[in-house]
Amino acid sequence: MPRVKVDMYESAEEAALRHPEYHQDFYTFLCEVVMTAQDIAYRGEAGRRHLSSSDIYLTFCSLIQRQYGPFAMAMMTFWGVKTPGDIGQAIFYLVEEGAVVQAKHDKKEDFSRLPALEVMLDLPFHTPSP
């Protein structure tokens, strides 16, 4: 199993330099997402464990909504992110940099099967019609 770099944020900077199609802040935010998803999925357990694409995506949507509210989609546009597939691509860039470990069955395409960002991020801000 490949080693994980201790400094995820350094890995995020390296990923941003090698793959500038996404803003550096996006890679940094993904590091926060992975750490938060680990805390949620394995609360109280020592060590890092596997996260599914769904674990990462749901945590991502939750954190970006909490941080940016109704402006979450605008932030995504600024970062160059349009689809869940972009999140998967960036996660695999972080795998290349040693910030995240990939299980044998993990594929970046797994993210493409997840609900659209617009649905996940805008839905909580819509009010029902009478």
N, C-alpha and C positions, 0 to 999 in steps of 0.2 A: 504494500500500500504506500503511495507517495506521501512524503512528509508535507505537513501544512506549515507554511511560514507563520511565525509567531506574530509578526506585524501585518495584519490584514490591510491596514491603511497604506502601508508602503506598497503592497501588492496592487491596491487600487490605483495608486499613482502610476505604477508600471503599466497596468492594463490600459489606463487612459492614454499614456504615451504611445503604446503600440497599436491601440485601436481607438483613434480619436472620433469615430462616428458617434460616440456617446460622450457627453460631458463628464469631466472628472468627478463632479459632485454626485453623479448617478452611481459611479462605481463605489464611491465612499458610502452612499446611502445603502447600496446593496450589501456592503459589509455589515452595516448596522442591522439590516433585515436578517441576514444569516445568523448573527449573534442572538437577536431577539427570538427568531424562530427556534433556535436551539434551546433557549431558556423556556419557551412555552412548551415545546414538545417533550423536553426531558428535564423538567423542573426537579431539582434536588438530586439528580443523578450526575455523578462525576464523569468527565470526559465528553468528547464530541461524538455525536452519533449521526446517522444518515437522516437527511431531510428530503422529502419528496418535492417534486415541482409544485404540487399543490400547497405544501407547507410554506414554501418560500413565497409563492404568489399571494396566498391569503395574508401572510404577514406583511408583504410588500404593500398590498392594497390598504390594509389597516393602518400601517404607519404613515403612508403618504396622505391618506385622508386626515389622520389626526394632525399631521404637521402642516398641511397646506389647505385643508378643507375644500371648499368649492373651486379652489385654484389648482387642484391636483393635476388636472389634465393640462393646464397651461404649463405647469412645471415639467410635465412629461414631454411636452412639445419642445420646451427649451432644452431639455436634456437629450433630445433626439430619439425619444422612445415613443413608438406608435402602437405596438402590439405586445401581447404576452411573449411572443417569440423573441422580441428584442431583449426582454428580461432574461430569457433562457440563453440567448447568445452572450450577453454580458456575464452571466454566471459562469459560462464555459470559458470565457476569457479569464475570469478569476481563477478557474481551475488551472488553466495554463500557467498562471503566475504563482500557483501554489497556495492561494488563499483559501480555497475550497477543495475538498476531496470528492472525486466522482466515484460512485459505485459502478460496477460493471454494467448494470442494467439502465443507468441514467443516460438519457439522450436529450439534447437541447430541443428536439422536436416535441418532447412531452409538454413544453410550455405552450406550444401552438394549439394544443387541444383545450386550453383553458378559456373561460369566458372573456369576452372582449374587455379591454380596459375601460371603455366608455360605460359599459354596463356596471362594472365593479366600482368605478370611482364616482360616477354621476348619480347613480340610483339613490343613495342616501339623501341627496339634496333635492329630489323631486317631491313635490307635494301631490297627494292624490286629488284627482278632479272630483268635484261634487256630483 
